Structure formats: structure tokens, C-alpha cells
Amino acid sequence: MSHTTEWKTHIYLFEEDRTTKVRVELDTGTAKLTGHGTARCSPTDADVPEIGDELAAARAMEDLGAQLKRLAYGDMEDAGTRPRAGTPSPAGSDWTHG
């Protein structure tokens, strides 16, 4: 079976007082998820905004990835299947569906 789809993402970056916050929104068409990440610049470090952007965005995408994995595992459970042996279980027990 062939399958093609498009997922829409938006990444929002906010910087204030040496702190960068990122919100990543994912719309799969069937679920909407939002990941969050934060990076803080140490007072002793040079203020390089690109580093804060990259770090906060990476953390937001990790958060989004964990949510997406929990969603997939929940869908697998609903379909009566299980992850393969050796597959790490999702962190936390909240199976939030967007």
C-alpha cells in the first residue's frame, strides 16, 4: 500500500533577558502536538543568540518527538499491536492525543 501525506509544522522562537524559548507546533491532520524548549545564556558566557535558538529548538523538538512516540505507542495499543522487543517504552504515562 502506498501512502503520501504532508504534516505542517511551525517553529516560534522568543528571546528575552538571555533566555530563549521555542514552541514547535505539529499538525498531522489527525493530531496537533506542541513541543516546548528553553535555553538560558549564563551570565559569564558571551551572548550568541544563534546558540540559544539552536539549543531551545532542539529541546522543543525532543519534547515533540517524545509526544509523537507516545501517540504512536497509544495508537499501536489501540490497534492491538505492541512495540518490538527491545524498543524503549515512552517516558511518562500520559498518552495525550493532541
N, C-alpha and C positions, 0 to 999 in steps of 0.2 A: 504494500500500500504506500502510495506517495503522499506526502504531506508538506505543504508550504504555508507558513504564516508569518506575520510581522508583529513584533512586540514593540511598543512605544516606550521610550524612557526619557526622562527629564532629569537633569542634574542641576541643582541650585547650590551655589556657594555664597556664604556670608562671612565677612571678616570684620571683626571689631575688637579693639583692645588686645591685639596679638593672639586672638583666638579665631580659628576658622571652623565654621560649622557647615556641614553639607547634608543635603536631603536629596536622595535618589528615589524617584518615583518610577515604578514599572507597571504598565498596563498590558496584560497578556490577552486581553479580550474577554477572559473569563475570571480574572482576578486582578486586583490592584494592590500592590505592595509598596511600602515606603521604608527605605533604609536610612539610618542616621549615622553620622560620624563627626568627630570633633578632633581638632589638633590645636595644641597650645604651644606658643613660642616661649621658651624660657627667657626670663629677663636678661640672662647672661649671654644668650645667643643672638647672632645677627638676625634681623627681621627680614626673611626671604619669603614673600607671600607664596611663591610657587611651591615651596616645600610644604607649607600648611595646606594649600589646596590639594596637593597630591596625597598627603597623608590622610587628611579628613575624607577625601573622596574614596580612597582605598578602604578606609574603615566603614564608610557608608555602604560600599559595595559588598564588603564582607558580611555586614549585617543583612543586606538584601539577599545575598546568596544563602545565608543560613535560613532565612524565612522561606525562600523558594524551595530549599531542600525539605523543610518541614511540610510545606504544602504538597510536594511530590510524594513524600512518605505517607501523608494522610490520604492522598488520592490512591496510592497503592493499597493501603489498608482497606479503603472503601471498595476497591476492585477485588479484594480478596487475595492479593499477592503480597509478597514480603521482599524486602531487600535481599540481595545475595549475601551469603555468609561472608563475614569479614568487613561488611560495609558499616562504617561507624554510624551509630544512631544519632539522630539530630539532637542538638543541645536543647535542653529545656523540654517541657512537656506541653507547651501551648501550641496547638495546631491551628493558628489563626489563618483564616481563609479570607484575606483582603478585607 
